[in-house]
Amino acid sequence: MKATPVRPALKLLVAAVSAIVCGVAAAQTAQTATTLDSDGTVPEVVVTAQRTESLASRTPLAMSVLSGEQLRDLGADSAGALGPRLPNVYIDQAFSGLRLTIRGISNSDSTDKGDPSAAFMQDGVYIARPAGQSGNFLDIDRIEVLRGPQGTLYGRNTTAGLVNVISNVPTDHFEGALGLEAGTYNRRKVDGMINVPVNDMLSLRAAVSKLQHDPYLNNGQGTQLRPGMDQDDRDARLSARIKLGSDASLVLRYDYGKAEGNNDRFVPDTNFFTGVASGKPVYRDSTTDERLTNSFRPPNMTPVQGWQDRVAQGVSADLSWKLGPATLYYLGSHRKLDQEIRQNYYYRVAPTVALGVINNYDGHNEQDSHELRLATNGAGPISAQGGLYYFSETSNTSYSFQGLQPVGLPPYYAFPLVTDARSRAVFGQLTWRVADDLRLTAGARRTEDDKDRVGSTDFQQGPVFNPATDRRLLNAAELDTARTTWRLGAEYDLLPTTLLYGSLATGYKAGGFNDGCIAGTTALGISCPAAAAVSESALYYQPEELRAWEAGVKSRLWGGRVTVNAAAFVYDYTNLQLSGTAIVSGAPRILTGNAGVARSRGLELDGEIRVGSNGRLSYGATVLDAHYVTYNPTAAVSWAGRKLDRAPSHVYTLGYEHRFAVFGGQLHAGVFSRRSSDYVITIPSQLLEYRIPAHTTTDATLRYAPTGSAWSLLARVRNLENSVRPSIIDSFGMTTPTAPRTADLRLDLRF
């Protein structure tokens, strides 16, 4: 079934908005709130990037902030839509969940044993599974994106940086909001929020959202099956703020998200490239419709209807208690992720041969986290914070594959697995105000990680394992790793509105294991004979470690009408973890290994300029050199000097926003454009390098709000060029495209 075509009225909408916006030239920025201050300055933003409140312009690290108002104007419903607005950041929505890349550092193992290099957090709570990070934004205050290692204050898996989604907390006044959207691909969305102060002690806040749109992909397989890249999501959050006297408050949150639809989000890599069979892919010309059409007809089977049922939910408690010279904080959370998925794989088994494979997945993940932190108050010469952290996760998952008989496997090839992970840490950071304009910081964190997994690889004749006819190989491993990471920093007020800063920091991500077992191991009543065993070097991979140097400047010039943020960095990675598919004991498996040494270095520049009393220009530029120093994907091949994935040598952004007084209200018009140089996506296990050519992406908005009225109307167009590119390419050749051009109208009501 083909994706719903753009209707005539919506074509007119796209044309009208494009013409108006291009005529008035305007844009959104990814650094501060959307509103323009009445005094003619770029507004300041309060952040909690260092776990205490500070102005973004006075926070000594490279970061970007997106406000809730910006997210609404951008039409950014989830984290996957944020990447183009963030310097040196890619956030890709794969069929297995989010994949974060910051300054060229990423991770492609989304299984229960894998860990990311950049962390995703919701209200400060680390969310471990990529699929659990894919929920829609709901009543968001802001999103803080920190670039660079954050191991001291945030800890787990933040070697490349982190994304922290911060929701609105209940307030002391009654308010509500309702939003309605309609757009191309039959997009329809309704969301709402209500805040109720019950009494002097208790305030409640509830937010809900329902979002649907038809598939972006087209079905060219000759079947009547509904293709993927559609959406059918429901999300809700209930928050309570309890004042425990004058010095303490507790925020309780419960969130729930359910996603349905078809998780077949991919097309063959040959939709974008020629020469894959020869090992030298070349980007080919094609139309957007052709790129988004899956015409692969499996020679070994008939595709089935793909579907998913994903439920993510969690509860958290966030306590702050002022104890005179210090404040005690506690943040605890329990989260669950339940998924059932059926997908149709495009599964290349040889350079010129691809099979159709049906993947059934049933996964249940639970995680708990607790942090107790004490931070000093006041403006004395010494400020400090420190605490204890605990994290645990249990994953009970089952993967099964059908259709691999042509490569000698039985009708069903399955992986039932149980994985447990635990992490404990103690941390502290101290800042000494040497003089009024000079501050020095030192911090350290000791982390201990334990991870184990027990399961099997099953070769089955039917959907249920039968010991009389089926064969089972043991998957069992256990690994404990620990490191002390540290951070040294200095910041200097060159001028009252100009901050210079520098830091030297280290990062660490735990090691792990692949499928298999060591000879002589026994678990689940299954032994590991020498003939089926793997070596320790093949089973285990080492922790990923980083040493990072960074220097930067943040300045507000000409009375706050111009902002400048610049940063330079050099990263040295040891044992960078890379994942891909390989054949082990005659069967395909995902393997992670260490890439030796990698280096990432670059420059980042971004900021804003107020133009007159009603205009604002945003600008940005990044230069990046991220490459392997030593890496041998095979014994005979060296990739030393090769670029890391998603690491374009330069990216430029430019936008302009303007407001007009018209029709008894204000008209805000904007356009934002991002130009990226080429970059690569690689499959090291197959020595494949897919080069994505240079490209430009442009978004436009037009918003009208009558003066003194409680409603506003917003028109949006994303990806004016209507160009799509591969965002993910996996070892089988499955390629997840970016979204095509979309347009919609949104009506907001507030009371």
C-alpha positions in Angstrom: 0.0 0.0 0.0 1.5 3.3 -1.0 1.8 6.2 1.4 -1.0 8.7 1.3 -0.3 11.3 -1.4 -0.1 15.0 -0.6 -3.7 16.4 -0.9 -4.3 19.5 -3.1 -5.1 21.7 -0.1 -1.9 20.7 1.6 0.1 21.3 -1.5 -1.2 24.8 -1.4 -0.3 25.1 2.2 3.3 24.0 1.4 3.5 26.5 -1.5 1.9 29.4 0.5 4.1 28.9 3.6 7.2 28.6 1.5 6.5 31.7 -0.4 5.7 33.8 2.7 8.6 32.5 4.6 11.1 33.0 1.8 9.8 36.5 1.3 10.1 37.6 4.9 13.2 35.4 5.8 13.0 34.1 9.3 14.2 31.1 11.5 14.3 29.2 14.7 17.5 28.9 16.8 18.7 25.9 18.7 20.2 27.8 21.5 17.7 29.9 23.4 14.0 30.3 23.9 11.9 31.3 20.9 10.5 34.6 22.3 12.3 37.8 21.7 13.0 39.9 24.8 11.3 43.3 24.8 14.5 45.1 25.7 16.1 44.1 22.4 18.5 41.4 23.9 18.8 37.7 23.2 17.1 36.1 26.2 19.1 34.2 28.8 18.3 30.6 29.6 18.6 28.8 33.0 19.9 25.3 32.8 20.9 22.5 35.1 23.7 21.0 33.1 26.1 20.9 36.1 23.3 19.6 38.4 22.7 23.1 39.8 20.9 26.1 38.2 23.0 28.4 36.1 22.7 30.6 33.0 23.7 28.7 29.8 26.0 31.6 29.0 27.8 31.0 32.3 28.0 27.2 32.1 31.6 26.1 31.3 30.9 23.4 28.8 29.6 22.9 25.2 25.9 22.6 25.2 22.7 23.3 23.3 19.2 24.1 24.7 15.9 23.7 23.0 12.8 25.1 24.8 9.4 23.5 24.8 8.1 26.4 22.7 10.8 25.7 20.1 9.9 22.0 20.0 6.3 23.0 19.2 7.3 25.4 16.5 9.7 22.8 15.0 7.2 20.0 15.1 9.8 18.0 16.9 7.6 15.2 18.5 10.5 13.0 19.6 14.3 13.0 19.9 14.8 11.7 16.4 13.8 15.1 15.0 16.4 17.1 16.9 19.7 16.3 15.2 19.6 19.0 12.5 19.4 21.7 15.2 22.3 20.5 17.3 26.0 21.1 16.5 28.0 17.9 15.9 25.0 15.8 16.9 23.1 13.1 15.0 20.0 11.5 16.5 18.7 8.7 14.2 15.5 6.7 14.7 16.3 3.1 13.7 13.8 0.3 13.9 15.6 -0.8 17.1 15.4 2.6 18.8 17.4 5.8 19.0 21.0 6.0 17.9 23.0 9.0 19.3 26.2 10.2 17.6 28.0 13.1 19.2 31.3 14.5 17.7 31.6 11.3 15.6 31.2 8.8 18.5 28.3 6.4 18.4 27.3 2.8 19.1 25.3 0.4 17.0 24.6 -2.5 19.4 21.0 -1.9 20.5 20.6 -5.4 22.0 20.1 -6.1 25.7 23.9 -6.5 26.1 24.8 -3.2 24.4 25.4 0.2 25.9 25.4 3.6 24.1 28.3 6.0 24.1 26.0 9.0 24.6 23.3 8.8 27.3 19.6 9.6 27.0 17.9 10.9 30.1 14.3 11.9 31.0 14.2 14.3 34.0 17.7 13.2 35.0 16.8 9.4 34.8 19.1 7.4 32.6 17.1 5.3 30.1 19.1 2.3 29.1 17.3 0.7 26.1 17.2 2.6 22.7 13.6 1.6 22.2 12.7 3.1 25.5 14.2 6.4 24.3 11.9 6.7 21.3 8.8 8.0 23.1 7.2 11.3 22.1 7.8 14.6 23.9 5.1 15.6 26.2 4.7 18.9 28.0 8.5 19.7 27.8 10.2 22.6 29.5 13.5 22.2 27.7 16.0 19.8 26.3 19.7 20.1 27.3 22.2 18.5 25.0 25.7 18.3 26.5 28.7 17.5 24.2 31.7 15.9 25.7 32.3 13.4 28.5 30.0 13.9 31.5 31.2 11.0 33.6 31.7 12.9 36.9 28.2 14.3 37.5 26.1 12.0 35.2 28.1 8.8 35.0 26.8 5.9 33.1 27.6 5.8 29.3 28.2 9.5 28.8 31.6 9.3 27.2 30.4 11.2 24.1 27.8 13.4 25.9 24.1 13.2 26.8 20.6 14.3 26.0 18.4 15.3 29.0 14.7 15.8 28.3 13.2 18.0 31.1 9.5 18.1 31.6 7.4 20.9 33.2 6.8 20.5 36.9 3.4 21.4 38.5 3.1 25.0 39.4 1.0 27.1 41.9 -1.5 28.5 39.4 -4.3 27.0 37.3 -3.6 26.6 33.6 -4.3 24.4 30.7 -3.5 24.0 27.0 -4.9 22.1 24.0 -3.2 21.5 20.6 -4.7 20.2 17.4 -2.7 19.3 14.3 -3.4 18.1 10.8 -1.0 17.6 7.9 0.4 15.6 5.1 0.5 11.8 5.2 -2.8 12.1 7.0 -1.0 13.4 10.1 -3.3 14.1 13.0 -2.4 14.9 16.6 -4.1 16.1 19.7 -2.3 17.0 22.9 -3.3 18.7 26.1 -2.1 19.8 29.5 -3.9 20.9 32.7 -2.2 22.2 35.9 -4.3 22.3 39.1 -3.0 23.7 42.4 -5.0 21.6 44.9 -3.9 23.4 48.0 -0.9 25.2 49.5 1.0 21.8 49.7 -0.1 19.9 46.5 -0.1 20.8 42.8 -1.0 18.3 40.1 -0.2 18.4 36.4 -1.4 16.0 33.7 -0.5 15.9 30.0 -1.7 13.6 27.2 -1.0 13.2 23.5 -2.2 11.1 20.6 -0.3 11.1 17.3 -0.9 9.3 14.0 0.3 9.5 10.5 0.3 7.2 7.5 3.5 5.4 6.2 6.3 7.4 4.6 7.4 4.2 2.8 5.7 2.8 -0.3 5.0 -0.9 -0.9 6.5 -2.0 -4.2 6.6 -5.8 -3.4 3.3 -6.6 -5.1 1.4 -7.3 -1.9 -1.3 -5.5 -0.1 0.7 -5.2 3.1 0.9 -1.8 4.9 4.5 -0.5 4.7 6.4 1.0 7.6 7.5 4.5 8.9 4.0 5.1 10.1 3.0 6.2 13.6 0.2 5.4 16.0 1.3 6.6 19.5 -0.4 7.5 22.8 1.4 9.2 25.6 0.5 10.4 29.1 2.2 11.8 32.2 0.8 12.6 35.6 3.0 14.8 38.0 2.5 15.8 41.5 4.5 18.4 43.4 4.3 18.2 47.2 5.7 21.0 49.4 7.1 19.3 52.6 7.4 22.5 54.6 9.3 25.6 53.5 12.6 23.8 52.8 11.7 20.6 51.0 9.7 19.5 48.0 9.0 16.2 46.3 8.1 15.8 42.6 6.4 12.5 41.7 6.0 11.5 38.0 4.3 8.6 36.2 4.6 8.4 32.4 3.1 6.0 30.0 3.7 5.6 26.2 2.3 3.1 23.8 3.4 2.8 20.2 1.8 0.6 17.5 2.0 0.4 13.7 4.6 -1.3 11.4 8.2 -1.3 12.5 9.4 -2.2 9.0 11.2 1.1 8.7 13.8 0.1 6.1 14.4 -0.4 2.4 17.4 -2.1 0.7 20.6 -0.2 0.5 20.4 -0.5 -3.3 17.7 2.1 -3.2 20.5 4.6 -2.5 23.7 2.9 -3.9 25.0 1.0 -6.8 28.1 -1.2 -6.6 27.3 -2.8 -3.2 27.9 -6.3 -4.5 31.4 -5.3 -5.6 32.2 -3.9 -2.2 32.4 -0.3 -3.4 29.0 1.4 -3.0 28.4 4.5 -5.0 25.5 6.9 -4.3 23.1 6.9 -7.2 20.6 9.4 -8.5 16.9 8.6 -7.9 13.6 10.3 -6.9 12.4 10.5 -3.4 9.5 8.2 -4.1 11.8 5.6 -5.6 14.1 5.8 -2.5 11.1 5.3 -0.2 9.7 2.3 -2.1 10.5 -1.2 -0.9 10.4 -3.3 -4.1 12.4 -6.2 -2.7 10.7 -9.5 -3.5 12.2 -12.3 -1.4 13.1 -15.4 -3.4 12.6 -17.7 -0.4 9.3 -16.5 1.2 6.3 -14.2 1.1 6.4 -11.2 3.4 4.0 -10.9 6.3 2.4 -7.9 7.8 4.8 -6.2 10.1 3.7 -4.8 13.4 4.8 -3.6 16.8 3.3 -3.1 20.2 5.6 -1.2 22.5 4.7 0.0 26.0 7.2 2.1 28.0 6.3 3.4 31.5 8.0 4.6 34.6 7.7 6.2 38.0 10.1 8.6 39.6 10.6 10.5 42.8 12.7 13.7 42.8 13.3 15.1 46.3 15.1 18.3 47.3 15.6 19.3 50.9 17.5 22.4 52.0 19.6 21.8 55.1 21.0 25.2 55.7 24.5 25.3 54.0 23.6 22.4 51.7 20.8 20.8 49.8 20.1 17.1 49.8 18.8 15.6 46.6 17.3 12.1 45.9 16.3 10.9 42.5 14.8 7.4 42.2 13.1 5.7 39.3 11.6 2.4 38.2 11.0 1.8 34.5 9.5 -0.9 32.3 9.7 -1.5 28.6 7.6 -4.3 27.0 7.8 -4.9 23.2 6.4 -7.4 20.8 7.5 -7.0 17.2 7.2 -8.8 13.9 9.4 -7.5 11.1 10.4 -8.4 7.5 14.1 -8.2 7.1 16.1 -7.6 3.9 18.9 -10.0 4.7 21.9 -10.0 2.4 23.8 -13.3 2.8 26.2 -12.9 -0.1 27.2 -9.9 -2.3 24.6 -10.7 -4.9 22.1 -12.6 -2.8 19.5 -11.3 -0.3 16.8 -13.3 1.5 13.6 -12.4 3.1 13.7 -13.2 6.9 10.8 -12.8 9.4 12.0 -11.6 12.8 9.8 -12.1 15.8 10.9 -10.3 19.0 9.5 -10.4 22.5 11.3 -8.3 25.0 10.7 -7.2 28.6 13.1 -4.8 30.3 13.0 -3.4 33.8 15.4 -0.9 35.3 15.8 0.8 38.7 18.1 3.7 39.5 18.8 5.6 42.7 20.9 8.7 43.3 21.6 10.5 46.6 23.4 13.8 46.2 24.5 16.6 48.5 25.3 20.1 47.1 26.5 23.2 48.9 24.5 26.4 48.9 25.5 30.0 48.9 28.2 32.1 47.1 31.2 31.2 49.2 34.7 30.5 47.8 34.1 26.8 47.8 31.1 25.0 46.2 30.9 21.2 46.1 28.6 18.3 45.4 28.9 14.6 45.7 26.9 11.5 46.1 26.1 7.8 45.5 24.5 6.2 42.5 23.0 2.7 41.8 21.5 1.3 38.6 20.2 -2.2 37.8 18.6 -3.6 34.7 17.1 -7.0 33.9 16.3 -7.9 30.2 14.3 -11.0 29.3 14.3 -11.2 25.5 13.6 -13.6 22.8 14.6 -13.2 19.1 13.5 -15.7 16.5 14.2 -15.7 12.7 12.4 -17.6 9.9 13.6 -18.0 6.3 17.3 -18.9 6.6 17.0 -22.4 5.3 18.8 -21.5 2.0 22.0 -20.9 4.1 21.7 -24.3 5.9 19.8 -23.2 9.0 16.6 -24.8 10.2 13.2 -23.2 9.8 13.6 -21.3 13.1 16.7 -19.7 14.5 16.2 -18.3 18.0 17.9 -16.5 20.9 16.1 -16.7 24.3 18.2 -14.6 26.7 18.2 -13.1 30.2 20.7 -10.3 30.9 21.4 -8.5 34.2 23.4 -5.4 34.6 24.3 -3.5 37.7 26.3 -0.3 38.2 27.4 1.4 41.4 29.2 4.7 41.7 30.5 7.3 44.2 31.3 10.8 42.8 32.2 14.3 43.9 33.1 17.7 42.3 34.5 20.8 43.9 34.8 24.3 42.5 37.2 26.9 44.1 36.7 30.6 43.5 40.3 31.6 43.5 39.4 35.2 42.7 36.2 37.0 41.6 37.0 36.2 38.0 38.7 32.9 38.3 37.4 29.5 39.3 39.0 26.0 39.3 37.1 22.7 39.3 38.1 19.1 40.1 35.9 16.1 40.2 36.1 12.3 40.1 33.8 9.3 39.9 34.5 5.7 40.8 32.2 3.3 38.9 31.9 -0.5 39.2 29.8 -2.4 36.5 28.7 -6.0 36.7 27.0 -7.7 33.7 25.9 -11.2 33.1 23.8 -13.1 30.6 22.5 -16.6 30.3 20.6 -18.0 27.3 21.0 -20.0 24.2 21.2 -20.1 20.4 18.5 -22.5 19.2 18.2 -24.3 15.9 14.6 -25.4 15.8 12.3 -27.2 13.4 9.2 -25.4 14.8 8.3 -22.2 16.7 8.8 -24.0 20.1 12.0 -25.7 21.0 11.7 -29.5 20.9 14.7 -31.3 22.6 14.0 -34.5 20.5 14.6 -32.7 17.2 16.3 -29.4 17.9 19.8 -28.3 18.8 20.8 -25.7 21.4 24.1 -23.9 22.0 24.9 -22.1 25.2 25.2 -18.3 25.5 26.7 -17.5 28.9 29.1 -14.8 30.0 29.8 -12.7 33.1 32.0 -9.6 33.3 33.0 -7.1 36.0 34.7 -3.8 35.0 35.5 -0.7 37.0 37.2 2.6 36.4 37.8 6.0 38.1 37.1 8.9 35.8 38.0 12.5 36.6 37.6 16.0 35.4 39.8 19.2 35.8 38.5 22.5 34.7 39.1 26.2 34.8 36.9 29.2 34.0 37.8 32.9 33.7 35.7 36.0 33.3 37.5 37.8 30.6 34.8 40.4 30.7 31.5 40.6 32.8 29.8 39.1 29.8 32.6 36.9 28.4 33.5 33.5 29.9 36.6 31.5 29.0 36.8 27.9 30.0 38.9 24.8 29.6 38.8 21.2 30.8 40.6 17.9 30.8 38.4 15.0 31.4 38.2 11.2 31.1 35.3 8.9 30.2 34.5 5.3 30.5 32.0 2.8 29.1 31.8 -0.7 30.5 33.0 -3.7 28.6 30.7 -6.5 27.5 30.4 -9.8 25.8 29.1 -11.5 22.6 27.2 -14.6 22.0 28.9 -17.9 22.9 30.5 -19.6 25.9 33.8 -20.7 27.2 34.7 -24.4 27.0 33.6 -26.2 30.1 30.8 -23.8 31.1 27.4 -25.2 32.1 24.2 -23.3 32.6 20.5 -23.9 32.1 21.3 -27.6 31.8 23.4 -26.9 28.7 27.1 -27.6 28.5 29.7 -25.8 26.4 31.8 -28.4 24.6 35.2 -27.3 23.1 33.8 -27.8 19.6 31.1 -25.1 20.2 33.1 -22.8 22.5 34.7 -19.5 21.6 37.9 -17.9 22.9 37.9 -15.3 25.6 39.1 -12.7 23.1 36.1 -13.4 20.9 33.6 -13.6 23.7 34.6 -10.5 25.6 35.3 -6.9 24.6 37.1 -4.3 26.7 35.8 -1.0 28.2 35.8 2.0 26.0 37.9 4.9 27.4 38.3 8.5 26.5 40.6 11.4 27.4 39.2 14.7 26.2 40.7 18.2 26.1 38.3 21.1 25.5 38.5 24.9 25.5 35.8 27.4 24.8 34.4 30.9 25.1 30.8 32.2 25.7 30.1 35.8 25.2 27.2 38.3 25.1 28.2 41.4 23.1 26.7 44.8 22.3 24.5 44.9 25.3 23.3 41.3 24.9 22.2 41.7 21.3 24.8 39.3 20.0 25.8 35.9 21.5 28.9 33.9 20.6 29.6 30.3 21.7 32.8 28.7 20.5 34.6 25.5 21.5 37.6 23.5 20.4 38.2 19.9 21.5 40.5 16.9 21.1 39.3 13.4 22.0 41.5 10.3 22.2 39.5 7.1 22.4 41.0 3.7 23.4 39.2 0.5 22.7 36.3 2.2 20.8 33.5 -0.3 20.7 32.1 -1.2 17.2 29.3 -3.7 16.4 28.4 -5.7 13.3 27.1 -9.0 12.0 29.4 -12.0 11.5 29.0 -15.7 10.9 29.8 -17.8 14.0 29.4 -21.6 14.0 27.6 -21.2 10.6 25.1 -18.8 11.9 24.8 -15.0 11.8 25.3 -13.1 15.1 25.9 -9.5 16.2 29.4 -9.1 17.4 31.1 -6.2 19.2 34.8 -5.6 19.2 37.3 -2.9 20.1 38.7 -0.7 17.4 42.0 0.2 18.9 42.6 4.0 19.0 40.4 6.7 17.5 40.7 10.5 17.6 38.1 13.2 17.2 39.0 16.9 17.1 37.1 19.9 16.0 35.8 23.4 16.3 32.2 24.6 17.0 30.8 28.0 16.6 27.2 29.1 17.1 25.2 32.1 18.4 22.5 34.7 17.7 22.3 38.3 16.5 19.3 40.6 17.2 18.4 42.4 14.0 16.5 45.6 14.7 13.7 45.2 17.3 11.9 42.3 15.7 14.4 40.1 14.0 16.9 37.5 15.1 19.6 35.7 13.1 21.0 32.4 14.2 24.2 31.0 12.9 26.4 27.9 13.4 29.5 26.2 12.0 31.3 23.0 12.9 34.6 21.6 11.7 35.3 17.9 12.6 38.1 15.5 12.0 37.1 12.1 13.6 39.1 9.1 12.4 40.7 5.8 13.4 44.3 6.1 14.5 44.8 2.3 14.6 42.1 -0.2 13.6 42.1 -3.5 11.7 38.6 -4.7 10.8 40.3 -7.8 9.5 43.7 -9.2 10.1 44.9 -8.1 6.6 43.2 -4.7 6.4 44.0 -1.5 8.2 41.5 1.4 8.5 44.0 3.8 10.1 43.1 7.3 8.9 39.5 6.4 7.9 36.7 8.6 9.1 34.4 7.6 11.8 30.7 7.3 11.0 28.5 10.4 10.7 31.4 12.7 11.1 31.1 15.4 8.3 34.2 17.6 8.0 32.0 20.7 8.2 28.4 21.7 8.8 26.9 25.2 8.5 23.5 26.4 9.8 21.8 29.7 9.2 18.4 31.0 10.1 16.3 34.1 10.5 13.2 34.8 12.5 11.1 38.0 12.2 7.9 39.2 13.8 5.3 41.5 12.4 2.4 43.4 13.9 -0.5 42.5 11.6 -4.3 42.0 11.8 -4.4 43.0 15.5 -1.7 40.4 16.5 1.8 39.2 15.8 3.0 37.1 12.9 6.2 35.2 13.4 7.9 33.8 10.3 11.1 31.8 10.1 13.3 29.6 8.0 16.3 27.5 9.2 18.7 25.8 6.8 21.5 23.2 7.5 24.3 22.4 5.0 26.4 19.3 5.7 29.4 18.1 3.8 29.6 14.4 2.9 30.2 11.7 5.5 30.3 7.9 5.7 28.4 5.0 7.3 30.5 1.9 7.4 30.1 -1.8 8.0 33.6 -2.8 9.2 32.9 -6.5 9.3 32.2 -6.4 5.5 34.7 -3.7 4.7 31.8 -1.6 3.3 31.9 2.2 3.2 28.7 4.0 2.2 29.4 7.7 1.5 26.5 10.1 2.0 26.9 13.1 -0.3 26.8 16.7 0.9 23.2 18.0 1.3 21.0 20.9 2.5 17.9 20.6 4.6 15.5 23.6 5.2 12.5 24.0 7.5 10.0 26.9 7.6 7.4 28.1 10.1 4.7 30.7 10.2 2.8 31.5 13.4 0.0 34.0 14.1 -1.1 35.0 17.6 -3.8 37.7 18.1 -2.9 40.2 20.8 -4.5 39.3 24.1 -6.0 36.2 22.7 -5.7 32.6 24.1 -5.2 31.0 20.7 -2.5 30.9 18.0 -2.2 29.2 14.6 1.1 27.7 13.3 2.0 26.4 9.8 5.1 24.3 9.4 7.0 22.7 6.5 9.9 20.4 7.2 12.5 19.3 4.6 11.5 21.8 1.9 13.9 20.1 -0.5 12.0 16.8 -0.1 15.3 14.9 -0.1 15.9 11.7 1.8 19.1 10.0 2.9 20.1 6.9 4.7 20.2 7.5 8.4 21.0 3.9 9.4 22.5 1.1 7.3 23.0 -2.2 9.1 25.1 -5.3 8.3 22.3 -6.9 6.3 21.9 -4.0 4.0 18.7 -2.7 5.6 18.6 1.1 5.3 16.4 3.4 7.4 15.7 6.6 5.3 15.2 10.0 6.7 11.7 11.5 6.5 10.4 13.2 3.3 8.9 16.7 3.2 6.0 17.1 5.5 3.7 20.0 6.2 1.0 20.6 8.8 -1.2 23.2 10.6 -1.4 23.5 14.4 -4.0 25.3 16.5 -3.0 26.1 20.1 -5.5 27.1 22.8 -4.5 28.1 26.3 -6.6 28.9 29.4 
